[in-house]
Amino acid sequence: MPVTPTYPGIYVQELPSSAHTITAAPTSIAVFIGYAHPYRGTCAEQGQWGQATRVFNFTEYEREFGGLFQSDLIDSSLPYAVQQFFLNGGSIAYVVGLQPELHTVPPAAPATTPYPTATGAIANLVFTALEPVSTGFPMAVSVDNVSADMLTADITVSYGARTESFRRVSLDPGAPTPNPNFIDTRLNGVSALVTVAPSGGPGSPYGTLGATSSQSCAPAYPAGAFTGKVVFASPDFTGTFADDGSLDKVDIFNLLIIPGVADPGVLAQALAFCEKKRAFLIMDPPINASADGFDVTPSVSLPKIEDLVASLPKSTNGALYFPYLKSIDSLTGNPLNLAPGGYVAGVYARTDNNRGVWKAPAGLETTITNATGVVPTGRLTDGRAGVLNDKAINAIRTFPDVGTVVFGARTLVGAKNNTAFQQWRYVPVRRTALFIEQTLVKNLGWVVFEPNDAPLWIAIRTSIERFMLSLFRQGAFQGSTPSDAFLVKCDSSTTTQDDIDNGVVNIVVGFRPLKPAEFVVIKIAQLAGQVQA
């Protein structure tokens, strides 16, 4: 407030600063969309399907979405992709868990019937699986060592590599003192694999056991509900991109992964959504794609990756990675092939944290964790890798003494013969631009409704120049001096009187991006007859 002098002396008046600090936007918040565990986690228990939920580690994912699962009916790529994201350097993710439902195939119709629970009956005991079992991944329950009065026995439940044993379980509830070994107390709420109830329904007596027996839990399908093998319907995914939906309300994210999905319709809507949100889509290849057109058996042909992706949508805001990766399933202990998107998103996050978003998330330092190599049909020679690189297909390769690494950094429009989008050929260049855009949009809200004249323009330039200078000092731009590396303009040359009359202030921000050294050429000359000093 103004000073009113009343005595001879010195007066101090504090003036507000016209400069506003700009805080850098995040660069590696990832969004994952896919089918979640049908029975477990908050998503299933409270019916919160399709809601974007933030998680900071895989333990939180398990609490919200139920963790890893295997089924020959439901695509289980989502939990594995989230797990690999955190193992490879990711730290923040939003997950949109979709409800697994049965769809009549063909055609892939909207959801009709919820995925059924699986049950198995032994004597008067009905076991209900807490995991999505199927013919390809069954759950076995056995009742052994039955006592003479047929009221006590040992119960064993096995599901893949997981086994639970409950010794000397009793069917007698006990009276008047409750029996601590009563089957309700020992199994329900304790077992991670099953619940148990009497065949007469909750509250009825369990009766007695018969001879030693075992049973596989199997899902009971409603008649005519399912005639295909894989549960997938594109409307389940595309609905998540709706305006004003749960994901649209997420203030800011940077990466989008739809694990294991190569459906052109889904990917087209995902790319449009990424363009709207200034985010970047990491695309998985079709699961049946091969490097050279052959299976591991040369006489068996498979589609080439470049032929399968020819019909996929193109955008500056996405990149495709090939092939699938080999891993060991922590749920079953068996070998497992996984889509690369979750791994690559983790590598993006790790590179951003260690080097910056302007560094290509590729090269020998991008070693992939928790993978034992690429699938046999995806092994690439240098020549084949060059062909794919020219077609904007980013290779994942395994090198001796190095491991499995990301070895490509092209966007979807980075094909050799695509001259229309040359400035956005490389992943780090596009992501740097998106990062700057998100940062300025997030930090320039104070400009709205300010008087549109020179003092405002000076304040805008000052704030943005400070931010761009901080990036220059971190090595984000090409150029030896700030004036070589970036420019910020906001004055009467960018904002005319017409603009002012219409309430518009125009800001021009330019930068010289760092482009990766994709091709390293070593020139060797042989020198002869040199005189040595």
N, C-alpha and C positions, 0 to 999 in steps of 0.2 A: 504494500500500500504506500501511497506517496508520503514523503516526510514533510512535516510542518515545523520549520525552524523557529525556535523561540529564544534561543540564547546563542551567543557567539561560540562556535566550536565545530567539532566534526560529527557528522551524522552518517550512519551506515544504512543503506537500502539494499536489500537482497532482491535480485532480479531473477525470474525464472529462466532456465536455459531453454533455448529453442531447439537444442539437439535432443533426439530421442534414441535411446539405445536399441539396437536390433539384436534380438536373440536368434541364433541359428535354429532352424527347424530340424527335427529328427530326420534321419535318412534311412533307417532300416526297421521300421515298425512293419511287421508282416501280417497279412490277412490270409487265413486258410479257410477254404470252403469244401465240405465233403460230408459223407455219411458218418455219423458218430455211433458209438455203442448203443444198441437199441434198448438196453435195460438199465444201464448204470449211469451214475452221475446226475448232477442237478438238471441237466438238459432233459434226460429221460424221466426222472422222477417227478419233475414239476412241469413237464410238457413245454419247456422253453426252446422248442425247435426253431431254428432260423434266426435266433438272436445273436448278434455279435457280442462276444464275451472276451474280455481281456485276460490274458494269462501271462505270467512272468517266468514260468518254468514248466517242465513236463509234469511235475507233481500236481500243480494247479490244474493242468489240463485233465489229468486223471480224475481229480475231484469233480470237475465240472462236466466232463464228457465220458468218463468211464474207462479211459485207457485203451490199450491195444486189444484187438480182437481178430479172429480169423473166421472166415465163412466162405463157402463156395457160392453163396447166394448174394452176399452184400460185398460191395467194394470197400475194402478196409484200408485204403491208401491214406486217409486223413490222419489217424493217430500216428502212423509211422512217419509221415512227412513232418508233423509237428515235433516228434521226438528227434528226428535228424536235424531240424532247424536249431533246436537248443543245443544239441551235441556239437554242432559245427560253428557256434559263435553267436547265435541269435539270443536276444534278451527280452524282447517284447513282441507279443503276437495277439491278434484278435482272431477268434475262431467262430465260424458260423457252422454249427452242427446241424445237419439235415437228418430228418427221421427216416430210417430205413423202412421202406414199405414195398410190398409186392406189386409188381406191375405185369399186366398181361402182355406177353411178347409173342409174335408181333401184333400190332405196333406198340411202341412204348407209350402207354397211355398215362394220364395223371394218376396219382396215388389212389388205390382202390382198397387195399387190405393191409392193415399193419403187419409187420413181420411177426410171425407167431412164436410164442415161447415153446420150449422143448421139454417134454416130460418123459419119465420112465417109472414104471410101477413094479414093485417087488412086494409080494404078499399084500399087506394092508398099507404099505408105504408108497406114497406118490412123491417122487422127486421132481422138482422143477428147476431147470438149468438157469443160472444167472449169466450165462454166456451164450452167444449166438451159434448154436451147433448146427451141423448139417451133415450130409453124407460124406463130404470131404474132410470134415473136422468134427468127429463125434465126441460125445462125453460118455464115459462108462461109470456105472455105479455098481458096487458089489457089496453083498451082505454075507459075512463069513463068521465062522466060530460061534454058531448059534448055541445058546445055553440049553440045558435039558428042558427047562420050563418054557422055552421059546420066547422069552421076554427080553433077553440080552444078546447082543451080537456086536461084531466089529463091522464098521462101515467105511468103505474106501471109495473115493471119487477121483477120477483121473480125467484130465483134459489136456491133451498135448503133453508138454513137459511138466505140467503142474499136477501134483498129487496131494490129496488130503486124506488123512487117516484119523478115524475116531474110534477109539478102543472102548469096549465094554459099555456101549450105549444101551440104555434101558427104555422099554416101552411103558414101564410102570411110572406114573407121575408121582407116586408116593403119597402117603397120607398118615398122619396129619402133616408131617414134615415134608416139604417138597424134595423130590429126589434130585440131587445135583447131576446125576447122569441121565436124567430124562431127555429123550431125543429132542424135544423142543428147545431145551436149554443148551444142549451140546451142539446142535447144528444151526438152527435158525438164528441169523444175525451173526454167527461165528464163521460159518463156511463162506468162502468167497466164490464158490462154484455152484451151490445148490441151496434150495430151501426144501423142507419136507413137510408133508401134511398127511393125515390119515385119509384113506380112500373114501371115507364117508363125508369128507369135508371138514373144515376147521371146527374144532370143538367136539367132534365125535371121537370115540376111543380108537386107539391104534390096533387093539386086538393082539394077536400073537403072530410070530414069524413061522414060516415053513422051513424047509431045508435050505442049505446054502445055495445062494443064487446070485445072478448078476443081470444087469439090464443096461442097454444103451438108451440114453435120452434122445428122443427124436422129435422134431417139430411136427405138429399136426396141421397140415395145410387145408384150408377150406376148399371145398370142391370147386375146381375151375379157376382158382385164384391165381395160379402161377403156371405158366407153360414154358418159361425160358430158364436161363441159368443165372445171368448176372442182373442184379437189381440196379437199374439206372434209368432215369427219366430226366431229360433236359429241363423240363419246367421246374423241377426241384431246385436246379442251380440258377437258372435265369431269373427266377423270382426274387433272389437275394439282391439283384441289382436295381430293384424298383426305386423310383424317386421317393424320398422321404421314408424309406425303409430303415430297418435297424442298422444296416451297414452304411447306408448313405448318411446317417446321423453321426457316424464316427468322425470326429473333427479332422483328424489327419492320420493317414497311413501312407506307406511308401511302396510296399511290395504286395503283390497279390499272387497267390498260388492256389490252383484247383487241382490237387494231387491226382495223377493218373487219368485225368480227363483230357481227351484230344478231340472232342466233338466240336466241329466248326461253328455250330450255332451258339454253343455255350461260350466258346472263346471269343467270338465276335462281340457278344454282349459284354464280356469281361473287359475286352480292350476298350470299348466305348466308355465303360464305367471308369476305367483307369484314366482315360483322357480327361474325363470330367473331374476326377478327384486329384489330378496331377500325380498319379501313382504309376507303377511299372509292373507289368505282368511277366512272371517267370513261367514259361510254358513247358509242359512235359511232352515227349514224343508219343506217338501211338505205340502201344505195347508190342505190337507185332512187327515193328519196323526193324530192318536189318541194315548193316553198313554196306554190304556189297550184293544183296539180293539172294543170299544163301543162308540156310540154317547151318548148324554145326556139322550136319551131314551134307556134303556138297551136292548130293543128288536132290535134296529138298530145297525148293525155292521159297523165298520170302520176299515181301515187298521192300523195295529200297526206301530209306527214310526220305530222300529228296522227292520221290514220287508221291509218298503219302502226305507230305506237308504242302504240296503244291496248291491244294485247295484251301489251306488254312488262311484266315484273315491276316492282313499285314497292317502294321502300325508302328509309329516311332516309339510307342510306349510299351514295348514288349520284346522279349528275346526267347528263343527256343534252344533247349539243351538236349543232347543225345549222347549216349544211350541210357538205358536203365542200369542200375548198379546192383552188384551182389552184396549181400549182407547175411548176418546170422540173426535169425528171429529170436529176440529176447523172450518171447512168449512161449515158443515151442522148442527152441534150440536147433531148429532145422535151417538149412540154407534158404534164402528168400531173395527174390528180385524186387527191388524198390524203384519207384519213379524218382528221377533226379531232382525235382523241383525243391523239395524240402532241404536237401543237402546244399543245393546252390544258394538258396535264400540265406542259409547259415553262413556260407562263404561270403556273400554280399555283406552281411552284418559284420563279420570279422574283419573284412578288408576296410569297410567304412570306419570301424573303430581304430584300427591300427594305422591306416594310411590316409583315409579320407575318401569321400564319395567320388572324387575326381580320379582315383586310381582304379584301373580296370580290375574287376574281380576275377582275374584269370592269371595263369602263370604257375611256375613251379612252387611258389610259396602258398598256393591255395590248396594245400593237401586236404583231402576229404577224410573226415573221421568216421569210423564205424562202417566202412565199406571195405570189402575184400577184393575190389576190382570192378571192371565193367562186365556186363553179361557177354558170353561168347559171341553172340551175333552182333555185338556192337564194337568189337575190336577194330581199330583203324590203323592202316598204314599211313605214312606221311602223305602219300599221294591221294588216298581217299579222304584224309582230313582236309587237304587242300580243296578238293571238290566240294565238300560240305561247307567249308568256310566261304567259298565264293557264292554259295547259295544261302548265306546267313543262317547256317545251322551250327551252333556252337558245340564243339566236341568236348567230351570228357574222356581223358585218356589216362592210361596207367604206364608209368615209366619205371625202368629198373632203378633201384636205389633211391627213388623219389616217392613213389606211391601213386595214388589216383588223384588227379588234379583237374580243375576246370581249365580248358585250353582253347577258349574262344570268347570273344567280347563284341559280337555283332548284334545289333538290333534286328528286328524282323524286316526292316527295310534296307538292311546293309548288304544286300546282294551285289555282286560285282558289276552287273549290268544296270543297276538302278541308279540313274543319275539325278532323279528328282529329289532324293532325300539324302544327298551326300553329307550334308552338315550333321545329320543325325545317324550316321552309319554306326557309331560306336556306343556301347552301353554307358561308359563313364561320362561321355559328353552329354548324352541325353539326360542322364540322372543328375548331373551337375546343374543343368538348366532347370530341371524340375525342383531341385533343392533350393535354388535361388528364388524361383517363382513362389514356392511354398513359404519360404522365409519372409519375403516381402509382403505377400498377402496377409500373413499372420501378424506382421509388425507395423503395418502402415494404417491400421484402423483409425489412429488418432488424427489422420489428415482429413477425414470426412467432416464436413461442415466448417472447416477452418476458412478464414478469409483467403480467397484465391488470388494472391498477389505475390510480389517479389519476396517478402519475408517468409511466406510459406515455402516458396520454391527453394530458397536458400536452406531452410531447415530440412527439407526433404533431401536435397543433394548432400548436405553434411552428414545426415544419418546413414544414407545408403553408401556414400563414399567410405565412411569408417568401416562399415561391414565388409565391403568389397576389398578394402585394404587389408583387413584381418585375414581374408581368404588368400590374398596375394602373398602375404607373409608366411602362410602355411604351405605355399607351393601349389596352389590350386589352379593357377593360370599360366599360360605361356607368355613370355615377355620378361625382360630384365628390369623394367621400371614400371611403376603403377600406371603411368600414362600409356605404356605399350600394352599393358595387360587388360585394362578395363576402362570403361567410360560411363559417366552418369550425367545425364542432361535433364534439367527441369528448369526452364526459363521461358522468356517470351518467344523463343524460336520453336519451342515444342507446344506451348499453350498460347493460342491466339486469343484475341478479344472475343471472337465467336465462341471458342471453347469456354472462356470465362463466363460469357452470358448464358451458356448452357450448363454451367456447373461442373465443367470437366477440367481436370488437371492432368496433363500428360507427362509421363516419366519415361525416359529412354535409358535402359541399362544394357550395356554390351560387354562381352568378355571374350578373351581369346582362350579357347579350351585347350587342355592338354590331351593330345591324342596318343593312344598307346603305340609303342614301337612294335607293331604287329609283325613286320618282316625285318629281320636283322641280316644285313648283307656284310660279309667279311671279305675284303679284297686283299689278296696275298700276292706279293711280287717277290721274285727271286733276285737278289742282288749279287753281283759278281764283281770281283776285282776291286773291292773297297780297300782303301789304304787305312790301316788302323793307326791311330795316334798313340 
